[in-house]
């Protein structure tokens, strides 16, 4: 009867491949980190773009109340969306801490699986 | 008249468990999952791993969904349909995340209420022949 054992820290067979670090569990963490960082970056750029568009619309509304209202809602929605995108990570982190499940550390999960 | 060729004798159909074992032979578990094979509690370990991976996957999926709904909100530019869609996506992601994260707590509470032991569902004792 084999003892249950964690797979521990894995090592890659080819030592030369260190794009995400030598540890495959760390690679998953790095991959998710890159994906989430990239999406957050897209959110930031989209915020910049839509904020500019909204402000230009407001400038060119020239006293037209409906146009100004539309530009205003563009600005507020862009701001709300940016806040949601940025707050998502700390929110998930806090929820994981409250319920005792570290969602934001997949490396620990992979290293604690039993094989 | 040509001679009648008798049919070749076929392997007897396996009847009992030992015959089946002889028929199929014995398998060895793959190298890296020894802990699942030669031990009755291997299935429990497999379910344990699946549960943990599913829990973490739900958390990471909720995180990515939240960020994408934020992008949707940014791009709505005052269109009430897209705003409504994005906000319902945010609330549903949050609700699912809370349910997934608190599932173990809920299981503990249900076990405490109905069986008098918080670990009744999470860490059940399995009775079977021989134990």
gemmi code that builds the backbone of each chain (N, CA, C; Angstrom):
import gemmi

chains = {
    "A": [
        ("UNK", (0.860, -1.199, 0.000), (0.000, 0.000, 0.000), (0.887, 1.237, 0.000)),
        ("UNK", (0.840, 1.995, -1.086), (1.717, 3.166, -1.129), (1.176, 4.281, -0.265)),
        ("UNK", (2.067, 5.017, 0.340), (1.641, 6.152, 1.145), (1.138, 7.254, 0.234)),
        ("UNK", (0.066, 7.962, 0.641), (-0.332, 9.118, -0.159), (0.740, 10.177, -0.079)),
        ("UNK", (1.149, 10.651, -1.218), (2.206, 11.653, -1.190), (1.894, 12.754, -2.174)),
        ("UNK", (2.254, 13.936, -1.779), (2.125, 15.061, -2.695), (3.169, 14.904, -3.785)),
        ("UNK", (2.842, 15.423, -4.980), (3.850, 15.341, -6.026), (4.966, 16.328, -5.784)),
        ("UNK", (4.797, 17.188, -4.776), (5.872, 18.084, -4.401), (6.184, 19.067, -5.505)),
        ("UNK", (7.359, 19.612, -5.453), (7.727, 20.552, -6.507), (8.265, 19.757, -7.676)),
        ("UNK", (7.591, 19.910, -8.822), (8.010, 19.176, -10.010), (9.211, 19.866, -10.642)),
        ("UNK", (9.978, 19.079, -11.352), (11.094, 19.650, -12.104), (10.923, 19.293, -13.573)),
        ("UNK", (11.216, 20.211, -14.437), (11.116, 19.933, -15.861), (12.232, 18.995, -16.291)),
        ("UNK", (11.902, 18.173, -17.331), (12.919, 17.250, -17.833), (14.037, 18.015, -18.533)),
        ("UNK", (13.633, 19.064, -19.303), (14.650, 19.824, -20.014), (14.986, 21.059, -19.193)),
        ("UNK", (16.174, 21.133, -18.653), (16.490, 22.258, -17.781), (16.646, 23.567, -18.521)),
        ("UNK", (16.757, 23.526, -19.847), (16.990, 24.773, -20.567), (15.747, 25.621, -20.706)),
        ("UNK", (14.568, 24.988, -20.563), (13.308, 25.697, -20.824), (12.849, 26.403, -19.578)),
        ("UNK", (13.135, 27.669, -19.456), (12.785, 28.385, -18.228), (11.988, 29.628, -18.549)),
        ("UNK", (11.061, 29.504, -19.528), (10.303, 30.697, -19.917), (9.402, 31.148, -18.781)),
        ("UNK", (8.729, 30.188, -18.119), (7.848, 30.523, -17.003), (8.461, 30.090, -15.680)),
        ("UNK", (9.757, 29.880, -15.636), (10.353, 29.313, -14.443), (10.397, 27.806, -14.574)),
        ("UNK", (11.267, 27.137, -13.800), (11.496, 25.727, -14.012), (10.409, 24.821, -13.475)),
        ("UNK", (9.425, 25.365, -12.738), (8.466, 24.539, -12.020), (7.140, 24.524, -12.780)),
        ("UNK", (6.648, 23.343, -13.237), (5.396, 23.318, -13.998), (4.211, 23.885, -13.227)),
        ("UNK", (4.167, 23.641, -11.899), (3.073, 24.229, -11.126), (3.161, 25.741, -11.170)),
        ("UNK", (4.399, 26.259, -11.076), (4.581, 27.696, -11.206), (4.203, 28.184, -12.586)),
        ("UNK", (4.381, 27.307, -13.609), (4.023, 27.708, -14.965), (2.543, 27.981, -15.083)),
        ("UNK", (1.706, 27.122, -14.442), (0.266, 27.363, -14.490), (-0.057, 28.703, -13.855)),
        ("UNK", (0.576, 28.955, -12.693), (0.352, 30.233, -12.029), (0.762, 31.405, -12.896)),
        ("UNK", (1.935, 31.274, -13.555), (2.402, 32.365, -14.408), (1.475, 32.564, -15.590)),
        ("UNK", (0.984, 31.439, -16.152), (0.087, 31.544, -17.309), (-1.181, 32.303, -16.925)),
        ("UNK", (-1.797, 31.896, -15.789), (-3.019, 32.579, -15.350), (-2.730, 34.039, -15.033)),
        ("UNK", (-1.562, 34.275, -14.430), (-1.188, 35.650, -14.095), (-1.075, 36.491, -15.361)),
        ("UNK", (-0.446, 35.911, -16.399), (-0.323, 36.651, -17.658), (-1.678, 36.920, -18.274)),
        ("UNK", (-2.563, 35.898, -18.278), (-3.880, 36.069, -18.894), (-4.652, 37.176, -18.179)),
        ("UNK", (-4.660, 37.120, -16.836), (-5.439, 38.098, -16.080), (-4.845, 39.493, -16.236)),
        ("UNK", (-3.494, 39.570, -16.225), (-2.867, 40.871, -16.440), (-3.192, 41.431, -17.810)),
        ("UNK", (-3.220, 40.564, -18.826), (-3.505, 41.015, -20.194), (-4.932, 41.538, -20.296)),
        ("UNK", (-5.886, 40.792, -19.679), (-7.284, 41.256, -19.760), (-7.429, 42.585, -19.025)),
        ("UNK", (-6.732, 42.724, -17.885), (-6.822, 43.982, -17.146), (-6.235, 45.130, -17.963)),
        ("UNK", (-5.146, 44.828, -18.693), (-4.553, 45.844, -19.556), (-5.533, 46.279, -20.629)),
        ("UNK", (-6.242, 45.293, -21.229), (-7.247, 45.631, -22.244), (-8.320, 46.524, -21.639)),
        ("UNK", (-8.705, 46.212, -20.382), (-9.722, 47.030, -19.720), (-9.228, 48.455, -19.555)),
        ("UNK", (-7.946, 48.607, -19.166), (-7.409, 49.945, -18.999), (-7.393, 50.727, -20.298)),
        ("UNK", (-6.945, 50.067, -21.386), (-6.892, 50.753, -22.680), (-8.290, 51.121, -23.154)),
        ("UNK", (-9.264, 50.178, -22.945), (-10.629, 50.465, -23.378), (-11.192, 51.644, -22.586)),
        ("UNK", (-10.837, 51.710, -21.280), (-11.293, 52.847, -20.473), (-10.767, 54.155, -21.050)),
        ("UNK", (-9.465, 54.172, -21.363), (-8.858, 55.385, -21.920), (-9.578, 55.806, -23.193)),
        ("UNK", (-9.789, 54.844, -24.087), (-10.421, 55.083, -25.385), (-11.820, 55.653, -25.205)),
        ("UNK", (-12.639, 54.972, -24.392), (-14.025, 55.397, -24.266), (-14.138, 56.698, -23.475)),
        ("UNK", (-13.206, 56.923, -22.534), (-13.243, 58.183, -21.789), (-12.962, 59.349, -22.735)),
        ("UNK", (-11.968, 59.156, -23.631), (-11.664, 60.195, -24.609), (-12.855, 60.434, -25.527)),
        ("UNK", (-13.450, 59.339, -26.033), (-14.588, 59.494, -26.939), (-15.722, 60.240, -26.245)),
        ("UNK", (-15.976, 59.855, -24.974), (-17.062, 60.508, -24.241), (-16.786, 61.975, -24.028)),
        ("UNK", (-15.530, 62.315, -23.694), (-15.246, 63.738, -23.445), (-15.335, 64.537, -24.734)),
        ("UNK", (-14.871, 63.936, -25.858), (-14.980, 64.667, -27.135), (-16.447, 64.873, -27.489)),
        ("UNK", (-17.273, 63.845, -27.237), (-18.702, 64.004, -27.504), (-19.298, 65.113, -26.650)),
        ("UNK", (-18.845, 65.184, -25.401), (-19.366, 66.229, -24.516), (-18.958, 67.609, -25.023)),
        ("UNK", (-17.686, 67.724, -25.477), (-17.224, 69.018, -26.004), (-18.069, 69.420, -27.208)),
        ("UNK", (-18.311, 68.438, -28.098), (-18.995, 68.791, -29.342), (-20.511, 68.777, -29.208)),
        ("UNK", (-21.027, 68.553, -27.997), (-22.485, 68.543, -27.861), (-23.040, 69.956, -28.060)),
        ("UNK", (-22.278, 70.975, -27.686), (-22.633, 72.373, -27.941), (-24.010, 72.716, -27.387)),
        ("UNK", (-24.230, 72.339, -26.142), (-25.468, 72.735, -25.489), (-26.646, 71.818, -25.744)),
        ("UNK", (-26.467, 70.798, -26.604), (-27.541, 69.827, -26.837), (-27.628, 68.908, -25.630)),
        ("UNK", (-28.745, 68.949, -24.887), (-28.806, 68.227, -23.610), (-28.773, 66.723, -23.820)),
        ("UNK", (-29.461, 66.185, -24.835), (-29.472, 64.727, -25.014), (-28.069, 64.222, -25.346)),
        ("UNK", (-27.360, 64.985, -26.205), (-25.985, 64.568, -26.548), (-25.088, 64.611, -25.317)),
        ("UNK", (-25.235, 65.678, -24.529), (-24.407, 65.807, -23.325), (-24.723, 64.685, -22.345)),
        ("UNK", (-26.015, 64.350, -22.256), (-26.412, 63.262, -21.353), (-25.770, 61.947, -21.785)),
        ("UNK", (-25.767, 61.708, -23.109), (-25.189, 60.465, -23.633), (-23.689, 60.402, -23.349)),
        ("UNK", (-23.018, 61.543, -23.576), (-21.574, 61.585, -23.322), (-21.299, 61.348, -21.838)),
        ("UNK", (-22.162, 61.918, -21.000), (-21.995, 61.753, -19.558), (-22.142, 60.283, -19.152)),
        ("UNK", (-23.151, 59.626, -19.733), (-23.328, 58.206, -19.364), (-22.168, 57.370, -19.903)),
        ("UNK", (-21.587, 57.757, -21.062), (-20.392, 57.058, -21.534), (-19.267, 57.154, -20.509)),
        ("UNK", (-19.042, 58.372, -20.015), (-17.957, 58.579, -19.047), (-18.205, 57.769, -17.776)),
        ("UNK", (-19.427, 57.851, -17.230), (-19.676, 57.158, -15.958), (-19.568, 55.644, -16.140)),
        ("UNK", (-20.084, 55.138, -17.280), (-20.003, 53.690, -17.466), (-18.568, 53.231, -17.636)),
        ("UNK", (-17.752, 54.037, -18.337), (-16.340, 53.670, -18.492), (-15.665, 53.607, -17.131)),
        ("UNK", (-15.978, 54.591, -16.284), (-15.360, 54.614, -14.952), (-15.804, 53.408, -14.123)),
        ("UNK", (-17.116, 53.112, -14.153), (-17.637, 51.972, -13.377), (-16.992, 50.671, -13.842)),
        ("UNK", (-16.878, 50.517, -15.178), (-16.292, 49.280, -15.697), (-14.843, 49.125, -15.304)),
        ("UNK", (-14.081, 50.250, -15.338), (-12.673, 50.160, -14.934), (-12.566, 49.753, -13.469)),
        ("UNK", (-13.416, 50.353, -12.623), (-13.372, 50.027, -11.190), (-13.702, 48.550, -10.979)),
        ("UNK", (-14.697, 48.027, -11.721), (-15.057, 46.610, -11.572), (-13.891, 45.721, -11.974)),
        ("UNK", (-13.259, 46.038, -13.124), (-12.155, 45.199, -13.600), (-11.005, 45.177, -12.617)),
        ("UNK", (-10.714, 46.357, -12.012), (-9.560, 46.413, -11.117), (-9.893, 45.770, -9.777)),
        ("UNK", (-11.149, 45.903, -9.331), (-11.535, 45.390, -8.016), (-11.731, 43.872, -8.037)),
        ("UNK", (-11.898, 43.278, -9.251), (-12.211, 41.847, -9.328), (-11.188, 40.995, -8.590)),
        ("UNK", (-9.898, 41.256, -8.813), (-8.879, 40.414, -8.182), (-8.898, 40.508, -6.659)),
        ("UNK", (-8.822, 41.739, -6.061), (-8.906, 41.789, -4.596), (-10.188, 41.190, -4.033)),
        ("UNK", (-11.293, 41.336, -4.784), (-12.564, 40.754, -4.322), (-12.455, 39.240, -4.195)),
        ("UNK", (-11.914, 38.612, -5.254), (-11.775, 37.154, -5.220), (-10.790, 36.742, -4.129)),
        ("UNK", (-9.726, 37.544, -3.957), (-8.741, 37.249, -2.914), (-9.386, 37.286, -1.535)),
        ("UNK", (-10.186, 38.342, -1.288), (-10.812, 38.492, 0.040), (-11.807, 37.356, 0.274)),
        ("UNK", (-12.605, 37.030, -0.756), (-13.560, 35.931, -0.591), (-12.840, 34.629, -0.279)),
        ("UNK", (-11.714, 34.378, -0.993), (-10.943, 33.168, -0.726), (-10.405, 33.150, 0.694)),
        ("UNK", (-9.959, 34.327, 1.189), (-9.438, 34.382, 2.555), (-10.546, 34.135, 3.563)),
        ("UNK", (-11.745, 34.700, 3.267), (-12.851, 34.549, 4.218), (-13.258, 33.082, 4.316)),
        ("UNK", (-13.358, 32.407, 3.180), (-13.837, 31.026, 3.199), (-12.712, 30.005, 3.242)),
        ("UNK", (-11.477, 30.468, 3.345), (-10.373, 29.534, 3.543), (-9.936, 28.792, 2.300)),
        ("UNK", (-10.272, 29.305, 1.111), (-9.848, 28.643, -0.121), (-8.989, 29.633, -0.904)),
        ("UNK", (-7.679, 29.454, -0.979), (-6.841, 30.457, -1.663), (-6.982, 30.374, -3.172)),
        ("UNK", (-8.036, 31.026, -3.694), (-8.298, 30.989, -5.137), (-7.141, 31.554, -5.940)),
        ("UNK", (-6.427, 32.530, -5.376), (-5.444, 33.248, -6.172), (-4.070, 32.588, -6.135)),
        ("UNK", (-3.980, 31.379, -5.550), (-2.677, 30.696, -5.524), (-2.815, 29.298, -6.088)),
        ("UNK", (-2.979, 29.141, -7.415), (-3.137, 27.797, -7.982), (-1.890, 26.942, -7.831)),
        ("UNK", (-0.736, 27.592, -7.606), (0.502, 26.816, -7.440), (0.416, 25.928, -6.201)),
        ("UNK", (-0.127, 26.487, -5.116), (-0.268, 25.697, -3.887), (-1.209, 24.517, -4.103)),
        ("UNK", (-2.294, 24.756, -4.848), (-3.241, 23.676, -5.132), (-2.546, 22.544, -5.872)),
        ("UNK", (-1.800, 22.888, -6.925), (-1.192, 21.832, -7.748), (-0.159, 21.070, -6.942)),
        ("UNK", (0.590, 21.797, -6.084), (1.599, 21.093, -5.300), (0.991, 20.258, -4.183)),
        ("UNK", (-0.300, 20.487, -3.849), (-0.891, 19.709, -2.764), (-1.763, 18.565, -3.268)),
        ("UNK", (-1.855, 18.370, -4.585), (-2.643, 17.245, -5.086), (-1.958, 15.930, -4.734)),
        ("UNK", (-2.796, 14.891, -4.516), (-2.253, 13.592, -4.119), (-2.250, 12.673, -5.329)),
        ("UNK", (-1.104, 12.067, -5.580), (-1.029, 11.122, -6.700), (-0.467, 9.786, -6.237)),
    ],
    "B": [
        ("UNK", (-17.379, -38.225, -51.085), (-17.840, -37.246, -50.108), (-16.645, -36.715, -49.313)),
        ("UNK", (-16.496, -35.353, -49.262), (-15.322, -34.829, -48.520), (-15.490, -35.042, -47.024)),
        ("UNK", (-14.366, -35.217, -46.374), (-14.457, -35.416, -44.907), (-14.900, -34.132, -44.198)),
        ("UNK", (-15.695, -34.294, -43.193), (-16.183, -33.130, -42.431), (-15.088, -32.662, -41.478)),
        ("UNK", (-14.690, -31.365, -41.651), (-13.637, -30.831, -40.770), (-14.287, -30.373, -39.474)),
        ("UNK", (-13.865, -30.916, -38.352), (-14.463, -30.456, -37.089), (-14.046, -29.022, -36.781)),
        ("UNK", (-14.962, -28.175, -36.241), (-14.589, -26.791, -35.898), (-13.543, -26.769, -34.792)),
        ("UNK", (-12.709, -25.705, -34.865), (-11.633, -25.603, -33.862), (-12.233, -25.351, -32.492)),
        ("UNK", (-11.652, -25.959, -31.484), (-12.187, -25.724, -30.133), (-11.972, -24.277, -29.711)),
        ("UNK", (-13.066, -23.648, -29.221), (-12.967, -22.245, -28.811), (-12.635, -22.169, -27.327)),
        ("UNK", (-12.126, -21.004, -26.987), (-11.824, -20.777, -25.563), (-13.130, -20.791, -24.786)),
        ("UNK", (-13.157, -21.430, -23.644), (-14.393, -21.430, -22.865), (-14.729, -20.022, -22.380)),
        ("UNK", (-16.031, -19.704, -22.400), (-16.463, -18.384, -21.931), (-16.195, -18.297, -20.433)),
        ("UNK", (-15.522, -17.234, -19.987), (-15.215, -17.149, -18.556), (-16.481, -17.003, -17.724)),
        ("UNK", (-16.551, -17.753, -16.636), (-17.750, -17.739, -15.806), (-17.524, -17.021, -14.482)),
        ("UNK", (-16.497, -17.392, -13.776), (-16.353, -16.841, -12.428), (-15.320, -15.721, -12.431)),
        ("UNK", (-15.168, -15.113, -11.275), (-14.265, -13.972, -11.162), (-12.818, -14.383, -11.441)),
        ("UNK", (-12.436, -15.563, -10.983), (-11.047, -15.991, -11.221), (-10.813, -16.231, -12.701)),
        ("UNK", (-11.860, -16.789, -13.376), (-11.735, -16.976, -14.817), (-11.582, -15.637, -15.515)),
        ("UNK", (-12.366, -14.658, -15.062), (-12.278, -13.323, -15.661), (-10.890, -12.740, -15.476)),
        ("UNK", (-10.341, -12.945, -14.278), (-9.020, -12.403, -14.007), (-7.988, -13.058, -14.920)),
        ("UNK", (-8.188, -14.403, -15.132), (-7.268, -15.089, -16.029), (-7.440, -14.575, -17.458)),
        ("UNK", (-8.702, -14.272, -17.816), (-9.010, -13.846, -19.179), (-8.394, -12.485, -19.487)),
        ("UNK", (-8.561, -11.530, -18.546), (-8.082, -10.180, -18.806), (-6.649, -9.973, -18.375)),
        ("UNK", (-6.133, -10.839, -17.496), (-4.809, -10.594, -16.956), (-4.874, -9.515, -15.897)),
        ("UNK", (-3.713, -9.130, -15.387), (-3.674, -8.077, -14.372), (-3.057, -6.824, -14.970)),
        ("UNK", (-3.617, -5.715, -14.571), (-3.118, -4.432, -15.051), (-2.298, -3.779, -13.955)),
        ("UNK", (-1.321, -3.049, -14.398), (-0.571, -2.235, -13.442), (-0.964, -0.782, -13.630)),
        ("UNK", (-1.114, -0.066, -12.502), (-1.468, 1.341, -12.605), (-0.323, 2.097, -13.261)),
        ("UNK", (-0.634, 3.168, -14.001), (0.443, 3.969, -14.568), (1.381, 4.492, -13.490)),
        ("UNK", (2.546, 4.917, -13.926), (3.627, 5.128, -12.970), (3.323, 6.228, -11.954)),
        ("UNK", (2.717, 7.326, -12.412), (2.634, 8.484, -11.530), (1.367, 8.534, -10.706)),
        ("UNK", (0.449, 7.570, -10.861), (-0.768, 7.603, -10.055), (-0.876, 6.330, -9.229)),
        ("UNK", (0.224, 5.922, -8.621), (0.227, 4.724, -7.801), (-0.766, 4.832, -6.644)),
        ("UNK", (-0.939, 6.026, -6.123), (-1.786, 6.168, -4.943), (-3.257, 5.931, -5.246)),
        ("UNK", (-3.657, 5.887, -6.535), (-5.044, 5.608, -6.859), (-5.308, 4.118, -6.964)),
        ("UNK", (-4.285, 3.323, -7.201), (-4.515, 1.957, -7.629), (-4.614, 0.939, -6.523)),
        ("UNK", (-3.494, 0.584, -5.933), (-3.417, -0.647, -5.149), (-3.959, -0.482, -3.744)),
        ("UNK", (-4.894, 0.406, -3.556), (-5.291, 0.787, -2.219), (-6.784, 1.114, -2.274)),
        ("UNK", (-7.599, 0.586, -1.357), (-9.043, 0.847, -1.441), (-9.415, 2.310, -1.341)),
        ("UNK", (-8.564, 3.138, -0.723), (-8.929, 4.542, -0.576), (-8.483, 5.386, -1.756)),
        ("UNK", (-8.075, 4.725, -2.852), (-7.622, 5.497, -4.002), (-8.710, 6.315, -4.626)),
        ("UNK", (-9.952, 5.760, -4.641), (-11.072, 6.484, -5.241), (-11.354, 7.773, -4.475)),
        ("UNK", (-11.204, 7.675, -3.140), (-11.437, 8.859, -2.309), (-10.419, 9.941, -2.634)),
        ("UNK", (-9.160, 9.500, -2.853), (-8.135, 10.508, -3.194), (-8.436, 11.147, -4.541)),
        ("UNK", (-8.896, 10.311, -5.493), (-9.238, 10.851, -6.816), (-10.339, 11.893, -6.699)),
        ("UNK", (-11.414, 11.574, -5.922), (-12.510, 12.529, -5.758), (-12.028, 13.788, -5.055)),
        ("UNK", (-11.133, 13.612, -4.096), (-10.560, 14.752, -3.381), (-9.866, 15.701, -4.350)),
        ("UNK", (-9.033, 15.120, -5.227), (-8.323, 15.952, -6.193), (-9.285, 16.646, -7.136)),
        ("UNK", (-10.306, 15.886, -7.620), (-11.255, 16.477, -8.567), (-12.000, 17.635, -7.913)),
        ("UNK", (-12.404, 17.433, -6.650), (-13.139, 18.485, -5.934), (-12.294, 19.738, -5.802)),
        ("UNK", (-11.021, 19.559, -5.424), (-10.164, 20.727, -5.244), (-9.948, 21.477, -6.550)),
        ("UNK", (-9.678, 20.720, -7.625), (-9.429, 21.379, -8.913), (-10.684, 22.102, -9.386)),
        ("UNK", (-11.867, 21.483, -9.167), (-13.109, 22.127, -9.600), (-13.350, 23.415, -8.821)),
        ("UNK", (-13.056, 23.375, -7.517), (-13.242, 24.567, -6.680), (-12.355, 25.713, -7.162)),
        ("UNK", (-11.085, 25.388, -7.426), (-10.165, 26.438, -7.871), (-10.543, 26.932, -9.258)),
        ("UNK", (-10.960, 26.013, -10.122), (-11.334, 26.435, -11.478), (-12.520, 27.374, -11.423)),
        ("UNK", (-13.478, 27.106, -10.512), (-14.629, 28.009, -10.400), (-14.173, 29.397, -9.962)),
        ("UNK", (-13.233, 29.460, -9.025), (-12.759, 30.763, -8.568), (-12.082, 31.542, -9.672)),
        ("UNK", (-11.211, 30.862, -10.437), (-10.463, 31.577, -11.474), (-11.391, 31.975, -12.611)),
        ("UNK", (-12.382, 31.105, -12.921), (-13.350, 31.438, -13.965), (-14.169, 32.651, -13.555)),
        ("UNK", (-14.552, 32.719, -12.271), (-15.321, 33.868, -11.806), (-14.490, 35.132, -11.909)),
        ("UNK", (-13.205, 35.045, -11.584), (-12.331, 36.230, -11.664), (-12.258, 36.749, -13.093)),
        ("UNK", (-12.002, 35.835, -14.054), (-11.888, 36.260, -15.454), (-13.222, 36.813, -15.950)),
        ("UNK", (-14.326, 36.186, -15.517), (-15.649, 36.651, -15.919), (-15.928, 38.056, -15.392)),
        ("UNK", (-15.477, 38.328, -14.154), (-15.675, 39.663, -13.578), (-14.928, 40.708, -14.392)),
        ("UNK", (-13.673, 40.398, -14.760), (-12.886, 41.389, -15.503), (-13.524, 41.630, -16.871)),
        ("UNK", (-14.003, 40.537, -17.523), (-14.602, 40.692, -18.853), (-15.891, 41.494, -18.764)),
        ("UNK", (-16.668, 41.300, -17.679), (-17.896, 42.082, -17.563), (-17.565, 43.549, -17.308)),
        ("UNK", (-16.422, 43.818, -16.647), (-15.988, 45.207, -16.516), (-15.685, 45.821, -17.867)),
        ("UNK", (-15.005, 45.047, -18.749), (-14.720, 45.548, -20.104), (-16.023, 45.805, -20.851)),
        ("UNK", (-16.996, 44.896, -20.667), (-18.306, 45.067, -21.311), (-18.959, 46.370, -20.836)),
        ("UNK", (-18.839, 46.629, -19.531), (-19.405, 47.842, -18.954), (-18.738, 49.073, -19.557)),
        ("UNK", (-17.402, 49.028, -19.701), (-16.685, 50.171, -20.280), (-17.197, 50.445, -21.687)),
        ("UNK", (-17.364, 49.372, -22.463), (-17.732, 49.546, -23.864), (-19.202, 49.781, -24.088)),
        ("UNK", (-20.031, 49.784, -23.022), (-21.469, 49.922, -23.241), (-21.817, 51.326, -23.717)),
        ("UNK", (-21.074, 52.339, -23.232), (-21.258, 53.752, -23.604), (-22.727, 54.168, -23.531)),
        ("UNK", (-23.355, 53.828, -22.399), (-24.709, 54.314, -22.173), (-25.808, 53.491, -22.792)),
        ("UNK", (-25.464, 52.426, -23.499), (-26.497, 51.559, -24.067), (-27.102, 50.718, -22.955)),
        ("UNK", (-28.374, 50.922, -22.620), (-28.918, 50.264, -21.420), (-28.970, 48.741, -21.531)),
        ("UNK", (-29.126, 48.204, -22.767), (-29.174, 46.745, -22.903), (-27.859, 46.117, -22.453)),
        ("UNK", (-26.749, 46.660, -23.000), (-25.437, 46.084, -22.672), (-25.126, 46.314, -21.200)),
        ("UNK", (-25.536, 47.473, -20.661), (-25.293, 47.737, -19.241), (-26.003, 46.726, -18.366)),
        ("UNK", (-27.267, 46.446, -18.738), (-28.040, 45.477, -17.954), (-27.398, 44.096, -18.023)),
        ("UNK", (-26.958, 43.717, -19.248), (-26.310, 42.413, -19.438), (-25.047, 42.300, -18.587)),
        ("UNK", (-24.231, 43.392, -18.626), (-22.969, 43.349, -17.895), (-23.218, 43.279, -16.401)),
        ("UNK", (-24.193, 44.064, -15.908), (-24.396, 44.064, -14.455), (-24.977, 42.733, -14.003)),
        ("UNK", (-25.854, 42.122, -14.833), (-26.367, 40.811, -14.421), (-25.241, 39.780, -14.448)),
        ("UNK", (-24.297, 39.928, -15.398), (-23.158, 39.012, -15.435), (-22.312, 39.153, -14.172)),
        ("UNK", (-22.083, 40.421, -13.757), (-21.295, 40.659, -12.543), (-21.963, 40.004, -11.344)),
        ("UNK", (-23.280, 40.249, -11.188), (-23.948, 39.720, -9.992), (-23.980, 38.206, -10.001)),
        ("UNK", (-24.197, 37.627, -11.203), (-24.234, 36.160, -11.252), (-22.867, 35.564, -10.968)),
        ("UNK", (-21.784, 36.227, -11.467), (-20.436, 35.725, -11.164), (-20.179, 35.773, -9.667)),
        ("UNK", (-20.573, 36.897, -9.046), (-20.333, 37.021, -7.606), (-21.114, 35.968, -6.831)),
        ("UNK", (-22.391, 35.774, -7.242), (-23.230, 34.795, -6.545), (-22.627, 33.395, -6.663)),
        ("UNK", (-22.203, 33.046, -7.891), (-21.605, 31.729, -8.083), (-20.325, 31.563, -7.300)),
        ("UNK", (-19.521, 32.635, -7.246), (-18.261, 32.566, -6.497), (-18.538, 32.348, -5.019)),
        ("UNK", (-19.513, 33.083, -4.490), (-19.832, 32.939, -3.061), (-20.357, 31.531, -2.783)),
        ("UNK", (-21.204, 31.019, -3.673), (-21.739, 29.678, -3.438), (-20.623, 28.642, -3.483)),
        ("UNK", (-19.726, 28.777, -4.486), (-18.639, 27.798, -4.604), (-17.708, 27.863, -3.409)),
        ("UNK", (-17.399, 29.102, -2.956), (-16.455, 29.227, -1.852), (-17.060, 28.757, -0.544)),
        ("UNK", (-18.378, 28.957, -0.386), (-18.990, 28.586, 0.885), (-19.593, 27.193, 0.851)),
        ("UNK", (-19.330, 26.431, -0.237), (-19.967, 25.116, -0.339), (-19.517, 24.192, 0.793)),
        ("UNK", (-18.212, 24.280, 1.136), (-17.731, 23.418, 2.221), (-18.364, 23.824, 3.550)),
        ("UNK", (-18.513, 25.149, 3.753), (-19.151, 25.622, 4.989), (-20.594, 25.143, 5.056)),
        ("UNK", (-21.304, 25.252, 3.896), (-22.702, 24.812, 3.867), (-22.794, 23.316, 4.161)),
        ("UNK", (-21.869, 22.547, 3.567), (-21.878, 21.103, 3.830), (-21.641, 20.821, 5.303)),
        ("UNK", (-20.740, 21.606, 5.927), (-20.490, 21.433, 7.354), (-21.725, 21.748, 8.185)),
        ("UNK", (-22.430, 22.847, 7.821), (-23.620, 23.229, 8.589), (-24.701, 22.159, 8.446)),
        ("UNK", (-24.916, 21.673, 7.201), (-25.942, 20.649, 6.998), (-25.588, 19.387, 7.772)),
        ("UNK", (-24.299, 19.017, 7.749), (-23.890, 17.841, 8.515), (-24.114, 18.032, 9.998)),
        ("UNK", (-23.879, 19.277, 10.498), (-24.062, 19.530, 11.923), (-25.534, 19.482, 12.301)),
        ("UNK", (-26.386, 20.027, 11.387), (-27.815, 20.091, 11.716), (-28.429, 18.694, 11.665)),
        ("UNK", (-28.113, 17.936, 10.626), (-28.829, 16.675, 10.433), (-28.146, 15.484, 11.080)),
        ("UNK", (-26.808, 15.511, 11.188), (-26.112, 14.340, 11.720), (-25.398, 14.621, 13.023)),
        ("UNK", (-25.408, 15.887, 13.478), (-24.781, 16.211, 14.740), (-23.273, 16.258, 14.693)),
        ("UNK", (-22.706, 16.287, 13.469), (-21.252, 16.273, 13.358), (-20.896, 17.067, 12.106)),
        ("UNK", (-20.103, 18.125, 12.230), (-19.796, 18.935, 11.037), (-19.088, 18.149, 9.938)),
        ("UNK", (-18.377, 17.099, 10.314), (-17.616, 16.355, 9.311), (-18.408, 15.194, 8.715)),
        ("UNK", (-19.721, 15.130, 8.993), (-20.490, 13.961, 8.546), (-20.529, 13.858, 7.030)),
        ("UNK", (-20.599, 15.003, 6.330), (-20.637, 14.966, 4.866), (-19.244, 15.126, 4.296)),
        ("UNK", (-18.444, 16.008, 4.904), (-17.133, 16.326, 4.323), (-16.176, 15.151, 4.472)),
        ("UNK", (-16.203, 14.502, 5.626), (-15.276, 13.392, 5.884), (-16.077, 12.174, 6.332)),
        ("UNK", (-16.841, 11.553, 5.423), (-17.744, 10.489, 5.856), (-16.988, 9.209, 6.167)),
        ("UNK", (-17.540, 8.458, 7.104), (-16.978, 7.135, 7.369), (-17.795, 6.130, 6.570)),
        ("UNK", (-17.093, 5.362, 5.745), (-17.765, 4.449, 4.829), (-17.730, 3.056, 5.429)),
        ("UNK", (-18.929, 2.454, 5.568), (-19.000, 1.112, 6.121), (-19.157, 0.122, 4.988)),
        ("UNK", (-18.451, -0.982, 5.079), (-18.571, -1.987, 4.041), (-18.285, -3.340, 4.613)),
        ("UNK", (-18.394, -4.374, 3.812), (-18.072, -5.705, 4.310), (-16.596, -5.798, 4.650)),
        ("UNK", (-16.296, -6.329, 5.807), (-14.911, -6.529, 6.157), (-14.375, -5.499, 7.114)),
        ("UNK", (-15.104, -4.368, 7.324), (-14.577, -3.385, 8.249), (-15.555, -3.198, 9.401)),
    ],
}
model = gemmi.Model(1)
for chain_id, residues in chains.items():
    chain = gemmi.Chain(chain_id)
    for i, (resn, *xyz) in enumerate(residues, 1):
        res = gemmi.Residue()
        res.name, res.seqid = resn, gemmi.SeqId(i, " ")
        for name, pos in zip(("N", "CA", "C"), xyz):
            atom = gemmi.Atom()
            atom.name, atom.element = name, gemmi.Element(name[0])
            atom.pos, atom.b_iso = gemmi.Position(*pos), 0.0
            res.add_atom(atom)
        chain.add_residue(res)
    model.add_chain(chain)
structure = gemmi.Structure()
structure.add_model(model)
structure.setup_entities()
